[in-house]
Amino acid sequence: EVQLLESGGGLEQPGGSLRLSCAASGFIFSSYAMSWVRQAPGKGLEWVSYIIGSGDDTYYADSVKGRFTISRDNSKNTLYLLMNGLRAEDTAVYYCAKRSTWGGGTFDYWGQGTLVTVSS
Amino acid sequence: EIVLAQSPGTLSLSPGERVTLSCRASQSVNNNYLAWYQQKPGQAPRLLIYGASSRATGIPDRFSGSGSGTDFTLTISRLEPEDFAVYYCQQYAYSPLTFGGGTKVEIK
């Protein structure tokens, strides 16, 4: 059974940093691209970042480029999102998501999400 | 960036009714790389449809997707109580991946 478990969310001040983790199990982690998608309170979904299976290529939304870094440790089956320079508008539930088995940029499994709140 | 406009914003319906949700893209979505997700309160999104019309694993056949180019539709043939949720479309033809603003299907 595929499982994705996020952790690392919490309350942080503007300008601060947080590192989110997503522990994966139930599939060959290194074979799948992974992504972070966020959802501000009461709002829709926003794609944040994407990393291919090997970790060699990464992609970012313009809203986080230069501030957030996605990475993965395939030996630990874990995905990360390092968030620097946090802003109030980064407040959201952050989901990690697995690229679908049939490919493309769709996501067939999602974690339960971790809440990041940026406030002074 | 491709902008996806979903309509209507909210639909109030009764169980058993047929539902049609719309997703319109600001430019043509190559290869019909358009997906639909369902999200219930407090839960993560669930993939329903990919490639505009292919059902994801385990999705009931009352859910169907259609469309091409810039206009796409998700149809629920007969609403079940568990189908009341928010539905999002997503394009994956171009980076950045983008989602529509969602359509809420609520109980009338």
Interface residues (C-beta under 8 A of the other chain):
Chain A: S35 V37 G44 L45 E46 W47 Y50 Y59 A61 D62 Y95 S100 T101 W102 G104 G105 T106 F107 D108 W110 G111 Q112 G113
Chain B: Y33 A35 Y37 Q39 A44 P45 R46 L47 Y50 G51 S54 A56 T57 Y88 Q90 Y92 S95 P96 L97 T98 F99 G100 G101 G102
